């Protein structure tokens, strides 16, 4: 067969690109090393509950066009992300808002909260922040930093906050109103029936082969008596891996998930997402999946999320966008620009963290540029 595009990666970027190209009469072949489509937004049913296999994914956007676009593929509920934070034996609302401050200091008014935070910041006498710790302290004061930022961040990055660059925290969203809605975006929700169904609808009409890596596919294709051909490649895997790490390996953070079915417990924690900000607790959060869709099923399913240093063979989740890695990525980007008929997309192909709405926007922009 001859294809207009070979698409490497069945995540949201690749699926969106394939859908748009198929609708314009292009023939695409999509491959993925995993044995399923949908990438990290993959959900599968367990005990009648849609389980987010690779961590919680809440769709949110301020882009009405993207909200309408994703709405073609699923009906969304009105889920509002309102996580809880547990620090030792204390429980707080997130994001940092008046419910948080009232619980932390026993106060009621925004003026009281602002006065406490401003006083803590002034007492620290921090000039130009030299690291993440000083940046967070200069933005939120000591109490919020110590209880809700420090331990969680050190677990997430596997480093002391004093060893992390200040730019990782550009701002701390302090809300001086009683508002537990984590996102400011006007459009937010969870697709009824899970995310995998969205990817499946996007890929209708596209040939899909799962359980095969790009290298394996190229090798097997070369050995065919009549090999497949294509005009262009869209590569959404790790850009450094595409070039055989010739400039060195980019750094990533990975995640490990422990999922449990609890058939005798209908409501484990009363909320979809509970963060654990004490560094003594090894996981960063527990997800109770049924609450994403307001489930009333008997039993429940929970997932504990453990951050991990990435190593070859692990799934890379978050690029480490510090100065060293961005300089290395700039070298790979130059190599990518020299590749004929190869496009690089998504968080791994472009070495940046994308929210789902930004993934769709980037994929649609690439389609427009191609056409």
C-alpha positions as CSV (number, residue, x, y, z in Angstrom):
1,X,0.0,0.0,0.0
2,X,1.0,3.6,-0.5
3,X,0.1,6.2,2.1
4,X,0.2,9.9,2.2
5,X,1.3,9.8,5.9
6,X,2.8,7.3,8.2
7,X,1.8,8.5,11.7
8,X,3.8,7.3,14.6
9,X,1.8,7.4,17.8
10,X,-1.9,6.9,18.4
11,X,-2.2,9.6,21.1
12,X,-4.4,12.7,20.8
13,X,-2.0,14.5,18.4
14,X,-1.7,11.6,16.0
15,X,-5.4,10.8,16.1
16,X,-6.5,14.3,15.5
17,X,-4.0,14.7,12.6
18,X,-5.2,11.4,11.1
19,X,-8.9,12.4,11.4
20,X,-8.3,15.7,9.6
21,X,-6.3,14.2,6.9
22,X,-8.7,11.4,6.3
23,X,-11.5,13.9,6.0
24,X,-9.5,15.6,3.2
25,X,-9.0,12.4,1.2
26,X,-5.5,11.5,2.5
27,X,-4.6,8.0,3.2
28,X,-2.9,7.5,6.6
29,X,-1.3,4.5,8.3
30,X,-1.0,4.9,12.1
31,X,1.2,2.8,14.3
32,X,1.8,2.7,18.1
33,X,4.2,0.7,20.2
34,X,1.5,0.1,22.8
35,X,-1.3,-2.4,22.3
36,X,-4.0,0.2,22.3
37,X,-4.9,3.6,20.8
38,X,-5.4,6.9,22.6
39,X,-1.9,7.2,24.2
40,X,-1.9,8.6,27.7
41,X,-5.5,9.6,27.6
42,X,-6.4,5.9,27.3
43,X,-9.3,4.8,29.5
44,X,-10.7,1.3,30.0
45,X,-13.7,0.0,31.8
46,X,-13.2,-1.8,35.2
47,X,-16.2,-2.7,37.4
48,X,-18.3,-0.5,35.2
49,X,-16.0,2.5,35.8
50,X,-13.9,4.3,33.2
51,X,-10.4,4.1,34.6
52,X,-7.8,6.6,33.5
53,X,-4.9,4.2,33.0
54,X,-2.2,6.9,32.8
55,X,-3.3,9.4,35.3
56,X,-6.2,11.9,35.6
57,X,-7.1,13.7,32.4
58,X,-9.6,16.6,32.8
59,X,-10.4,18.4,29.6
60,X,-10.5,22.1,30.1
61,X,-10.0,25.1,27.7
62,X,-10.7,28.7,27.1
63,X,-10.7,28.1,23.3
64,X,-14.4,27.8,22.2
65,X,-13.4,26.5,18.8
66,X,-11.4,23.6,20.4
67,X,-14.3,22.9,22.9
68,X,-16.7,22.6,20.0
69,X,-14.2,20.5,18.1
70,X,-13.8,17.9,20.8
71,X,-17.5,17.9,21.3
72,X,-17.9,16.2,17.9
73,X,-16.5,13.0,19.3
74,X,-18.1,12.7,22.7
75,X,-20.7,14.2,25.1
76,X,-19.0,15.9,28.0
77,X,-20.4,16.0,31.6
78,X,-20.1,19.1,33.8
79,X,-17.3,17.7,36.0
80,X,-15.4,20.6,37.8
81,X,-11.9,19.8,39.0
82,X,-11.8,20.5,42.7
83,X,-8.9,18.5,44.2
84,X,-8.1,18.1,47.9
85,X,-4.7,18.3,49.5
86,X,-3.6,16.2,52.5
87,X,-0.7,17.4,54.6
88,X,0.0,15.0,57.5
89,X,-3.4,15.0,59.3
90,X,-4.5,18.3,57.8
91,X,-6.9,18.6,54.8
92,X,-7.0,21.6,52.5
93,X,-8.9,22.7,49.4
94,X,-7.1,23.4,46.1
95,X,-6.4,25.6,44.4
96,X,-5.1,28.0,47.1
97,X,-8.2,29.9,47.9
98,X,-10.1,31.3,50.8
99,X,-11.3,27.9,51.9
100,X,-7.6,26.9,52.0
101,X,-6.5,30.0,54.0
102,X,-9.5,29.8,56.4
103,X,-8.6,26.3,57.3
104,X,-4.9,27.1,57.6
105,X,-5.1,30.2,59.7
106,X,-8.6,30.3,61.1
107,X,-9.5,33.5,59.3
108,X,-12.5,34.6,57.2
109,X,-11.8,37.6,55.0
110,X,-9.6,38.1,52.0
111,X,-7.9,41.1,53.8
112,X,-6.8,38.9,56.6
113,X,-5.4,36.3,54.3
114,X,-3.6,38.9,52.2
115,X,-2.1,40.5,55.3
116,X,-0.7,37.1,56.6
117,X,0.8,36.2,53.2
118,X,2.3,39.7,52.7
119,X,3.8,39.6,56.2
120,X,5.4,36.2,55.6
121,X,6.8,37.3,52.3
122,X,8.3,40.5,53.7
123,X,9.9,38.7,56.7
124,X,11.8,36.4,54.3
125,X,13.5,39.3,52.6
126,X,14.2,37.5,49.4
127,X,15.6,39.5,46.5
128,X,15.9,37.9,43.1
129,X,14.9,34.2,43.6
130,X,17.8,31.8,43.0
131,X,15.8,28.6,42.9
132,X,12.3,27.2,43.1
133,X,12.1,27.4,46.9
134,X,12.9,31.1,47.0
135,X,10.5,31.7,44.1
136,X,7.6,29.9,45.8
137,X,8.4,31.6,49.2
138,X,8.5,35.0,47.5
139,X,5.1,34.4,45.9
140,X,3.1,32.5,48.6
141,X,4.9,32.8,51.9
142,X,6.1,30.2,54.3
143,X,3.0,28.3,55.3
144,X,1.5,27.6,51.9
145,X,5.0,26.7,50.6
146,X,5.9,24.3,53.5
147,X,2.5,22.5,53.6
148,X,1.3,22.5,50.0
149,X,4.1,23.1,47.6
150,X,7.5,21.8,49.0
151,X,6.9,18.1,49.5
152,X,4.7,17.6,46.5
153,X,7.1,19.4,44.2
154,X,10.2,17.5,45.5
155,X,8.4,14.2,45.0
156,X,7.2,15.2,41.5
157,X,10.7,16.3,40.3
158,X,12.9,14.0,42.5
159,X,15.0,16.9,43.6
160,X,15.2,19.3,46.5
161,X,13.4,22.5,45.7
162,X,16.7,24.4,46.2
163,X,18.1,22.5,43.3
164,X,15.3,23.3,40.9
165,X,15.3,26.4,38.8
166,X,13.0,29.3,39.8
167,X,11.2,29.4,36.4
168,X,9.4,26.1,37.1
169,X,7.0,28.1,39.2
170,X,6.3,31.3,37.3
171,X,3.3,32.2,39.5
172,X,1.4,30.7,42.4
173,X,-2.4,31.0,41.8
174,X,-3.6,32.6,45.1
175,X,-7.4,33.2,45.0
176,X,-8.8,35.5,47.6
177,X,-12.3,34.1,47.1
178,X,-14.1,30.9,48.2
179,X,-13.7,29.0,44.9
180,X,-12.5,25.4,44.7
181,X,-12.6,25.3,40.8
182,X,-9.0,24.4,39.9
183,X,-9.2,25.8,36.4
184,X,-10.1,29.2,35.3
185,X,-11.2,28.0,31.8
186,X,-14.9,28.4,31.0
187,X,-15.1,25.0,29.3
188,X,-14.4,21.9,31.4
189,X,-15.6,18.3,31.7
190,X,-15.1,14.6,31.3
191,X,-16.2,12.7,28.2
192,X,-19.1,10.3,29.0
193,X,-17.8,6.8,28.3
194,X,-14.1,7.7,28.5
195,X,-11.4,9.1,26.2
196,X,-10.6,5.9,24.3
197,X,-13.9,6.3,22.5
198,X,-12.9,9.8,21.3
199,X,-9.7,8.4,19.8
200,X,-11.6,5.5,18.2
201,X,-14.0,8.0,16.5
202,X,-11.1,10.2,15.3
203,X,-9.4,7.1,13.8
204,X,-12.5,5.9,11.8
205,X,-11.3,5.3,8.3
206,X,-7.6,5.2,9.2
207,X,-5.6,2.0,9.2
208,X,-4.2,1.4,12.7
209,X,-1.5,-1.1,13.8
210,X,-0.8,-1.3,17.5
211,X,1.9,-3.2,19.4
212,X,4.7,-2.3,17.1
213,X,7.4,0.4,17.5
214,X,8.7,2.6,14.8
215,X,12.0,0.8,14.5
216,X,10.2,-2.6,14.4
217,X,7.8,-1.4,11.8
218,X,10.6,0.0,9.5
219,X,12.6,-3.3,9.9
220,X,9.6,-5.5,9.2
221,X,8.6,-3.3,6.3
222,X,12.0,-3.5,4.7
223,X,11.8,-7.3,4.8
224,X,8.5,-7.4,3.0
225,X,8.5,-8.6,-0.6
226,X,6.3,-5.6,-1.4
227,X,6.9,-3.0,1.2
228,X,4.5,-0.2,2.2
229,X,5.5,3.3,1.1
230,X,4.5,6.8,2.2
231,X,5.1,10.4,1.3
232,X,5.6,11.9,4.8
233,X,6.1,10.8,8.4
234,X,4.4,12.4,11.4
235,X,6.5,11.4,14.4
236,X,5.1,11.9,17.9
237,X,7.6,9.9,19.9
238,X,10.7,11.1,21.7
239,X,12.7,13.4,19.3
240,X,16.0,12.3,20.8
241,X,15.2,8.6,20.3
242,X,14.3,9.3,16.6
243,X,17.9,10.5,16.1
244,X,19.3,7.6,18.1
245,X,20.4,10.0,20.9
246,X,23.2,11.3,18.8
247,X,23.4,14.6,20.7
248,X,22.7,12.9,24.1
249,X,19.6,12.0,25.9
250,X,17.0,14.5,26.9
251,X,15.7,14.2,30.5
252,X,12.1,13.3,31.4
253,X,10.1,12.5,34.5
254,X,8.1,9.3,34.5
255,X,5.2,8.0,36.6
256,X,4.3,4.6,38.1
257,X,0.7,3.7,38.8
258,X,-0.8,1.2,41.3
259,X,-4.5,0.6,40.6
260,X,-6.7,-1.3,43.0
261,X,-10.3,-2.6,42.6
262,X,-12.2,-2.3,45.8
263,X,-15.4,-4.2,45.3
264,X,-16.6,-3.9,48.9
265,X,-16.1,-0.1,49.2
266,X,-18.4,2.2,47.3
267,X,-16.7,5.5,48.1
268,X,-13.0,5.4,49.1
269,X,-12.1,9.1,49.4
270,X,-15.1,11.2,48.4
271,X,-13.3,13.1,45.6
272,X,-11.8,12.2,42.3
273,X,-8.3,13.6,43.1
274,X,-6.6,13.9,46.5
275,X,-3.0,15.2,46.5
276,X,-0.6,14.1,49.2
277,X,1.8,17.0,49.8
278,X,3.8,15.5,52.7
279,X,7.1,14.2,51.3
280,X,6.9,11.2,53.7
281,X,4.0,9.8,51.7
282,X,5.7,8.2,48.6
283,X,2.8,8.9,46.1
284,X,1.7,12.3,45.0
285,X,-2.0,11.6,44.7
286,X,-4.8,9.1,44.7
287,X,-7.4,9.1,42.0
288,X,-10.8,7.6,42.5
289,X,-12.1,7.2,39.0
290,X,-15.8,6.8,39.5
291,X,-16.1,10.4,40.7
292,X,-15.1,11.8,37.3
293,X,-18.5,10.6,36.0
294,X,-20.5,10.9,39.3
295,X,-20.6,7.2,39.4
296,X,-23.0,5.2,41.6
297,X,-21.7,1.8,40.9
298,X,-21.1,-0.8,43.7
299,X,-17.4,-0.9,44.4
300,X,-14.7,1.6,43.4
301,X,-11.4,1.7,41.6
302,X,-8.4,3.8,42.9
303,X,-5.0,4.6,41.5
304,X,-1.9,5.8,43.4
305,X,0.5,7.8,41.4
306,X,4.2,7.6,42.1
307,X,6.7,10.0,40.3
308,X,9.9,8.4,39.1
309,X,13.1,9.3,37.3
310,X,12.8,8.3,33.7
311,X,15.1,5.6,32.4
312,X,15.1,3.8,29.0
313,X,12.1,1.5,28.7
314,X,10.0,3.7,30.9
315,X,7.2,5.9,29.6
316,X,8.4,9.5,29.5
317,X,5.6,11.8,30.8
318,X,7.1,15.2,31.5
319,X,10.0,16.9,29.8
320,X,12.5,18.5,32.1
321,X,12.6,22.0,30.5
322,X,15.6,23.5,32.3
323,X,18.3,25.4,30.5
324,X,20.5,22.4,29.9
325,X,17.8,20.3,28.3
326,X,16.4,23.2,26.3
327,X,19.8,23.8,24.8
328,X,20.0,20.1,23.9
329,X,16.5,20.2,22.4
330,X,17.5,23.2,20.3
331,X,20.1,20.9,18.7
332,X,17.6,18.2,18.0
333,X,15.2,20.8,16.6
334,X,17.9,21.8,14.1
335,X,18.3,18.2,13.1
336,X,14.5,17.9,12.8
337,X,14.3,20.9,10.4
338,X,16.9,19.1,8.2
339,X,14.8,16.0,7.9
340,X,13.0,15.8,4.6
341,X,9.3,14.8,4.8
342,X,9.3,14.2,8.5
343,X,7.0,16.2,10.9
344,X,7.5,16.2,14.7
345,X,4.5,16.7,16.9
346,X,3.2,16.3,20.4
347,X,4.8,16.6,23.8
348,X,7.6,14.2,23.0
349,X,8.2,15.2,19.4
350,X,8.3,18.9,20.5
351,X,9.7,18.3,24.0
352,X,7.1,20.4,25.8
353,X,4.2,19.8,28.1
354,X,0.8,20.2,26.5
355,X,-2.6,20.3,28.0
356,X,-5.1,18.4,25.8
357,X,-6.7,21.5,24.3
358,X,-3.2,22.7,23.3
359,X,-2.5,19.3,21.7
360,X,-5.5,19.6,19.5
361,X,-4.7,23.2,18.6
362,X,-1.1,22.3,17.7
363,X,-2.3,19.3,15.6
364,X,-4.9,21.4,13.7
365,X,-2.3,24.1,13.1
366,X,0.0,21.5,11.6
367,X,-2.8,20.2,9.4
368,X,-3.5,23.7,8.2
369,X,0.2,24.2,7.5
370,X,0.5,21.0,5.6
371,X,-2.5,21.8,3.4
